[in-house]
Amino acid sequence: MSVSDLVTHCEQLPFLRFISVSPKIALEAVKLEPFHADPADRFIVASTLNLGATLVTKDKRIHESALVKAVW
């Protein structure tokens, strides 16, 4: 399956939602810099915090940080 087809398929799933990176999320991600070297992971955590959501990840740094509720 191509990436384009995968994204199209995922957009149709009722339990999955794509969100944009807002200025608030971007600022929160910058504040998280010491916690994780990977900027993508900081955006993911900042987005999770902004949504008050649970994050599904096996990333040990995220789990150990206890910044968000993380499962897996």
C-alpha positions as a Markdown table, in Angstrom:
| # | Residue | x | y | z |
|---|---|---|---|---|
| 1 | Met | 0.0 | 0.0 | 0.0 |
| 2 | Ser | 1.4 | 3.4 | -0.9 |
| 3 | Val | 1.8 | 6.1 | 1.8 |
| 4 | Ser | -0.9 | 8.1 | 0.1 |
| 5 | Asp | -3.3 | 5.2 | 0.1 |
| 6 | Leu | -2.5 | 4.5 | 3.8 |
| 7 | Val | -3.2 | 8.1 | 4.8 |
| 8 | Thr | -6.5 | 8.1 | 2.8 |
| 9 | His | -7.5 | 4.9 | 4.5 |
| 10 | Cys | -6.5 | 6.2 | 8.0 |
| 11 | Glu | -8.5 | 9.4 | 7.5 |
| 12 | Gln | -11.6 | 7.3 | 7.1 |
| 13 | Leu | -11.2 | 5.4 | 10.4 |
| 14 | Pro | -13.7 | 6.8 | 12.9 |
| 15 | Phe | -11.4 | 6.3 | 15.9 |
| 16 | Leu | -8.4 | 8.2 | 14.4 |
| 17 | Arg | -8.1 | 11.9 | 14.0 |
| 18 | Phe | -5.3 | 13.9 | 12.3 |
| 19 | Ile | -4.5 | 17.3 | 13.9 |
| 20 | Ser | -2.5 | 20.2 | 12.8 |
| 21 | Val | 0.4 | 21.6 | 14.8 |
| 22 | Ser | -0.9 | 24.8 | 16.3 |
| 23 | Pro | 1.3 | 27.6 | 17.6 |
| 24 | Lys | 0.4 | 26.5 | 21.1 |
| 25 | Ile | 1.6 | 22.9 | 20.4 |
| 26 | Ala | 4.8 | 24.2 | 18.7 |
| 27 | Leu | 5.6 | 26.3 | 21.8 |
| 28 | Glu | 4.9 | 23.4 | 24.2 |
| 29 | Ala | 7.2 | 21.2 | 22.0 |
| 30 | Val | 10.0 | 23.7 | 22.3 |
| 31 | Lys | 9.6 | 23.8 | 26.1 |
| 32 | Leu | 9.9 | 20.0 | 26.2 |
| 33 | Glu | 13.4 | 20.0 | 24.5 |
| 34 | Pro | 15.4 | 18.8 | 27.4 |
| 35 | Phe | 13.1 | 15.8 | 27.8 |
| 36 | His | 13.6 | 14.2 | 24.4 |
| 37 | Ala | 16.2 | 14.8 | 21.6 |
| 38 | Asp | 13.8 | 13.9 | 18.8 |
| 39 | Pro | 11.7 | 16.9 | 17.7 |
| 40 | Ala | 9.0 | 14.7 | 16.3 |
| 41 | Asp | 8.5 | 13.0 | 19.6 |
| 42 | Arg | 8.3 | 16.4 | 21.4 |
| 43 | Phe | 5.6 | 17.4 | 18.9 |
| 44 | Ile | 3.7 | 14.2 | 19.6 |
| 45 | Val | 3.9 | 14.7 | 23.4 |
| 46 | Ala | 2.9 | 18.3 | 23.1 |
| 47 | Ser | 0.0 | 17.4 | 21.0 |
| 48 | Thr | -1.0 | 14.7 | 23.4 |
| 49 | Leu | -0.9 | 17.2 | 26.3 |
| 50 | Asn | -2.9 | 19.7 | 24.3 |
| 51 | Leu | -5.6 | 17.1 | 23.6 |
| 52 | Gly | -5.6 | 15.6 | 27.1 |
| 53 | Ala | -5.3 | 12.3 | 25.3 |
| 54 | Thr | -3.6 | 8.9 | 26.0 |
| 55 | Leu | -0.6 | 8.2 | 23.8 |
| 56 | Val | 0.1 | 4.7 | 22.4 |
| 57 | Thr | 3.9 | 4.4 | 22.1 |
| 58 | Lys | 6.7 | 2.1 | 23.1 |
| 59 | Asp | 9.2 | 5.0 | 23.4 |
| 60 | Lys | 10.9 | 4.5 | 26.7 |
| 61 | Arg | 11.8 | 8.1 | 27.2 |
| 62 | Ile | 8.1 | 9.1 | 26.8 |
| 63 | His | 7.0 | 6.4 | 29.3 |
| 64 | Glu | 9.8 | 7.4 | 31.8 |
| 65 | Ser | 9.0 | 11.1 | 31.6 |
| 66 | Ala | 5.4 | 10.6 | 32.9 |
| 67 | Leu | 4.5 | 13.8 | 31.1 |
| 68 | Val | 1.5 | 12.1 | 29.4 |
| 69 | Lys | -0.5 | 9.0 | 30.0 |
| 70 | Ala | 1.2 | 6.4 | 27.7 |
| 71 | Val | 0.3 | 2.8 | 27.0 |
| 72 | Trp | 2.0 | -0.1 | 25.3 |
